[in-house]
Amino acid sequence: MSVPLARRQLLFRKGRAAAGVAGIAAALLLVLALKAIFAGIEGRLTAYIDESGADVIVAQRGVDTMHMTQSAVLEPTAVAIGAVPGVAEAKPILYVPAMIERGDRRGIVYLIGDDSGGAPLPIATGGRPRSGEILLERTLADRLAASTGSRVRAFGRTFRVSGEVEGLASILNSVAFVRRQDLARVLGIAGVVSYVLVRTQPGIEAPELAERIEASVPGVTASTRTSFARSERRVVGDMTTDIVRAMILVGFVIGVAVAGLVAYSATLSQLRDYAVLRALGLRARRALALAVAQVGATVAAGFALALVLVWVLASLLPSLAPTLVLAIRAGDVAQALAVAAAVTLVAAALPVLRVARVDPASVFRR
């Protein structure tokens, strides 16, 4: 008969095993939650682009992002883009950062002006803005204590709130929508747009149309929606990569330290057990495999617990903080799993060495 040695040794001291699993879960949760937070930021960062319905985004030459970027395209150029074969629709928009004020409350937004004034997502309350009106993202409206019919100010002009839209704000920024003619009048510009959102005709691929637009219309850069969104995410990534890497390294170090401490203390408390097993004929290789299996089981349980906890956080946090959205991606989970595997290998090193050196005769000593 076979005896489940690893399981019995782990469950012999349930409190210590549970503490080890909890400590490892906390460390891996740090890695998973941090990656999920930044994935959520990236998702909200490109929400307008992803939901715009555009297959190709056209900007002035050399521009392939919106955030922290200025783009100016002449209206005749926008008309020429709409005339390129394969273009089903070419919608010009204005896109500028702005300060929205209501009394002593303020919010920094990206103000988007298009001919319809509408958002790409369903409007939660109210309706599309008409001339002299503005559509706010719900979190911005809450921050300003504004509701449909309220008055807010932007660029020194008063706008009536036409309604609210959800799902476009992040912890970095929010958005608002007005009529393009109103925004152009407020900015004091005429005959210029920021970007042109292009939809392709059936049977035309976006990369093909982007190349066709650049070849036909001088002075512009045409990007597919996918590549444009990737460039937007890179903007945030360039600002946060060092922070993310540092935090993941901290989580890795904590995980290794906790797992190593748990494994080493558990092994020290079981050295007499290993000596008995060796005296009964357990080979050194099998004893080493037993030690590694115990550490691996502890880390695997900690990883599973961390994954459950991050799912719970992803479900609860948006209701508590609407701009804090967690997005759990398969690649990030795989990366955390790789970290967990590395934690297992490193944490098992010292206990394995101690088990390998245990003397079977030590069981007979006091």
HUKAPE-V781888 format. One record per helix or strand. SS is the DSSP state (a for helix, b for strand). FROM is the first residue (numbers start at 0). TO is the last residue. If there is no record, write none. Layout:
SS;FROM;TO
SS;FROM;TO
This chain:
a;4;11
a;13;44
a;46;50
b;55;59
b;72;73
a;74;81
b;86;101
b;104;113
b;122;125
b;132;136
a;137;143
b;150;153
b;156;164
b;173;178
a;179;186
b;191;192
b;194;199
a;205;215
b;219;223
a;224;268
a;270;278
a;283;319
a;329;355
a;359;363
